[in-house]
Amino acid sequence: MTKSEFAVRLKCACASVLAAESELTEIDSKFGDADHGLTMAKIAGAISAAVDGAEGGIQAMLDDAAMAVMALNGGSAVPLWNTWLDGMQEAAPEGDAVDVTGIQAIFAKALEELNEMSGAKVGDKTMMDALIPASEAIAAYKGGDENELFAAAARAAAEGAENSKNFVSRFGRAKSYGTQTIGIPDAGAVSMARFFQGLAQA
């Protein structure tokens, strides 16, 4: 996959998140601050603009995206997404191309970095309910086609976000609502699923 092809995927991912802004706001209004849609729109816009203006190779592009997110003022999603993107760039190649093994390394490092910061696991009703299954699907992929890899990740993320309906919130403002949160998906998991859905569309 070339840098330009990766850029297209990232821009599709951002467009997918932007299209879900009202959905994310509605979900977050149940037990949160109703600001997740707006925050994610800012994050998606920052990533997309950074990708558009990025010079250099894949690592530089991902570094620009991480820096653009870090500069935002917003909810708890901002430092989480900054950490995830920064983890990506740490394992990314400096050049203009990456193979499936390289993609796997990028997403493995990103998850490792975010795990250290977040501490959330599947079942805690956070963005990790979508990200961990997606990352595991990427790591488990045995073929050589990035289209299949991202499709598998998108399916896993979507299933993870849907699964988050079954859990009790253990982080953030929603935590105080206890079992009332069962039946509603986590907004962070849904936004992450939408991002992977876009990655798979290119």
N, C-alpha and C positions, 0 to 999 in steps of 0.2 A: 504494500500500500504506500503510495507516494504521500508527501506532505500535503499536496493539493487535494488528494482524495480524502485524507484524514480531516482536512479543513472543511470539506463539504459535509462530511459526517457530523462534525461538531456543530456546524451551522444548522443542519437539519435537527440535531438534538435540541439546540436552543430554540428553534422555531416551534418544536413540539411542546416545549415547556411554556413558551409564550402563549401558545394556543390554549393551554390548560389553565391560564391565570384565574379565570372566574371559577372553574371547578376547584382549584386549590384554595381559593378564598372561602368558598362555600364549606369545604371540609374543615378548614381551620377555624371557621366561625363557631363550630359546634363546641369545642373545648379549648380553643386557643385564643390568640389575639386577632384573628381574622386578617393577619398581615402576610401570611405565607405566600399567597399568590403574588402580591406586590413585590415581596423580597425576591422571589424566584424570577420574576420578570426582570428585575434589576440585574440579578446574577446572569441570567441568560443573555440579556442585552450586552453586558460587559464582556462576557466570553465571546460572543459573536463579533463584537467590534474589535476585540483584541486579535481574534483569528484573522479578520479582514486586513488588519494593519501589520501583521507579524512579518518580520524579516528573519532571515536565517533558516535553520532547519526545524525539525519536529520538536526538539527540546526547547528551542527558543520560542516557538509558537505556544507551547503549553505553559512555559514560564510566564509569557506575556499574559495568558489567560488567568493564571493564578494571581499575578500581581494586580490585574484589573479588578478581580473579585475582592482582593484584600483591601483595596482602596474604597470599597463601598461602605456606607452606613446602612445597617439593616438589622434584621433579627438574627437569631442563633444560627440560621442556615449559612450566613456569610463566612464565619471562620471555619465551619465544617467543610464547605465547598472549596474554600481556599486551601485547606489542608489536603483535601483529596486531589485537587489539581496540582498542587505542589509535589505531592507524591508521584503523580504521573510523570512530571517533567524530570524528576530525579532518575527515573529508569529509562527515559526516552533517548533515542539516538540523536546525535548532533546533526546527522545528515538528513537527507530528504526522502528517505524510504525506510520502511519497517516491515518485517515479515510477521507471520502469525506468532512465532515464538517471542518476538519483540513486543508485540501487542500484549501478549500474556504477561510479560515482565512489567510493562507499564501499569496494567491494572492490578497486578499483584502488589506492587510497591505502593500504589495509591491506597489500596485497602489496608495495607500494613500501617501506613502513616495515620490514616483516619482511625483505625482501631486503637492506636495508642492514645489518641486525643479523646475519642468518644467514649469508649468503654461499653457501648451498647451492643447487644447481641440480638440475633433473631428471636422474636418473642417479646422484645421490650417496647414494641410499637414506635419505631423511629425509622428514619431513612435507611438504616441498616437492614431492615426487613426486606428491602428491595435490593440494596447494594451487595450484601453478602451473597445471596443466591446468584445474582448476576456475575459477580466476581468468581464464584465457584464454577459457574458454567463456562466462563472463559478459560479458567485454569484447566478444566477437565476436557476441553475440546482437543480432539486428536487429529483433525484434518488440516488442510492447508489453505482453506478458503475463508477470507475474513468476512465475507457475506454470511456464511453459515455460522461463524463464530459470534458475530453481533446479533444474528437472529436468535441464537440459543440464549445469549445474555438477555435480550429483550423479553423473551418468553419467561425466563426465570425471574426477572425483575417484576414483570406484570403479575405473575403468580404470587410473588412475595408481597407485593403491595395489596393484592386482594386478600391474602392470608392475614394481613395485619388487622383486618376487621375482627378477627377472633381473639385478639390479645387485649390485655389491660395496659393502659399507658403507664410507663415507669419513669418517664423523663418529662421535664418541662411543666408548663402550666396544666396540661391535661392530666398529669399524674394525680392531682387532687380530686379528680372526678371518679377515680377507681373503676369499678365494673360498669359504670355508665358509658365508658368509652368503647365497650364491646359492641360490635355491629357497624362501627364507623371506621373506615381505613385511616391510616396515618397520612397526613398531608405530605410529610417529608418523603415517605415511601412512595407515594403516588407521583410526586415531582421527579424523583429519581427514576421511576419506571418510565415516565414520559421521556426523560432524557435518553434512556437506553432505547426506547422505541424509535426515537429520531436517529440515533446512531445506526440503527438497523435499516433505515429507509433509504439511505444514499445508494 
